[in-house]
Amino acid sequence: MVLGVGIDIIEIDRIKKSVDRFGDLFLNKIFTKTELKYSLSRANKYQHLAARFAAKEAIAKALATGWSKGFRWKDIEIFNEKNGMPKVKLTGQLANFVSREKSLKITMSHSENYVTCFAILYQENSGK
């Protein structure tokens, strides 16, 4: 059963402008060390940063947390499995949103100028 969905789209240049203007202040507020290590090592680092930003926005929408319910940027970490599939790790207050019975999946896509992410929170079929 689907419990929540979220989608986000962002201009890659918007992330580049934020990095250029605010530098480490912006990067360290939004991204975990793992996300920064991965994204900044890529040829198109802004595309990878934008993908993680869009993923965090889409996940927040799927979880329907809002800022008042404890949403913090770094409580969502996006990483890739060896096959490239994006995965999500939730920590802090968000860790309670996904349990043994619930799953959170994301998919990301990009063009030259935009990145989009779709997130879905669903409950596993309990067989009832």
C-alpha positions in Angstrom: 0.0 0.0 0.0 1.3 3.4 -1.0 1.7 5.7 2.1 3.3 8.7 0.4 4.8 10.0 -2.9 7.0 13.0 -3.6 8.6 14.5 -6.7 11.0 17.4 -7.2 12.7 19.1 -10.1 15.6 21.5 -9.8 17.8 23.5 -12.1 21.4 22.3 -11.8 22.5 25.9 -12.2 20.6 26.9 -9.1 22.8 24.5 -7.0 25.9 25.8 -8.7 24.9 29.4 -7.9 24.3 28.5 -4.2 27.7 26.8 -4.0 29.4 29.8 -5.7 27.7 32.2 -3.3 27.7 30.4 0.0 30.4 27.7 -0.5 31.0 25.3 2.4 28.2 26.9 4.5 25.6 25.7 1.9 27.3 22.4 1.3 27.7 21.4 4.9 24.1 22.5 5.8 22.5 20.3 3.1 24.8 17.4 2.4 26.4 14.6 4.5 30.1 13.9 4.3 29.3 10.8 2.2 27.3 12.8 -0.3 29.9 15.4 -0.6 32.7 12.9 -1.1 30.8 11.2 -3.9 29.4 14.3 -5.6 32.6 16.4 -5.5 34.7 13.6 -7.0 32.5 13.4 -10.1 33.2 15.3 -13.3 29.8 17.1 -13.2 29.7 17.7 -9.4 26.8 20.1 -9.6 24.6 17.6 -11.4 25.2 15.1 -8.6 24.7 17.7 -5.8 21.4 18.8 -7.5 20.3 15.1 -7.7 20.8 14.7 -4.0 19.1 18.0 -3.3 16.0 17.0 -5.4 16.0 13.6 -3.7 15.9 15.1 -0.3 13.0 17.4 -1.3 11.1 14.5 -2.9 11.6 12.3 0.2 10.4 15.1 2.5 7.2 15.3 0.4 6.7 11.5 0.4 7.2 11.4 4.2 5.0 14.5 4.7 7.3 15.6 7.5 7.5 19.4 7.0 10.0 21.5 8.9 7.9 21.5 12.1 8.1 17.7 12.4 11.8 17.6 12.7 13.0 17.5 9.0 16.7 18.2 8.8 18.6 18.1 5.5 21.3 15.8 6.7 18.9 13.3 8.2 18.5 12.1 4.6 21.5 10.6 3.0 21.6 9.5 -0.6 24.1 7.0 -1.7 24.6 4.6 -4.7 24.8 0.8 -4.6 27.6 -0.7 -6.7 25.2 -1.1 -9.6 24.4 2.6 -9.5 21.0 2.3 -7.9 20.3 5.3 -5.6 19.4 4.3 -2.0 18.3 6.3 1.0 19.5 6.2 4.6 17.3 8.1 7.2 18.7 9.1 10.5 17.6 11.3 13.4 13.9 11.8 13.8 13.3 10.6 10.2 14.6 7.1 11.0 11.2 6.3 12.5 9.4 6.8 9.2 10.8 3.6 7.7 10.6 0.3 9.5 10.6 -3.4 8.8 7.2 -3.1 7.2 7.8 0.1 5.3 10.1 0.8 2.4 11.3 4.0 0.7 12.4 4.0 -2.9 13.7 6.8 -5.1 14.6 7.2 -8.8 16.6 10.2 -10.2 16.9 11.4 -13.7 18.7 14.4 -15.3 19.1 16.3 -18.5 21.7 18.9 -19.3 20.0 21.6 -17.2 17.6 19.8 -14.8 17.5 17.0 -12.2 14.3 15.3 -11.0 13.6 12.8 -8.3 10.6 10.7 -7.5 10.2 9.1 -4.1 7.6 6.6 -2.9 6.9 5.4 0.7 5.0 2.1 0.8 4.0 -0.6 3.3 4.9 -4.1 2.5 2.0 -6.5 1.9 1.5 -8.3 5.2 -0.6 -11.0 3.6 -3.8 -10.0 5.3 
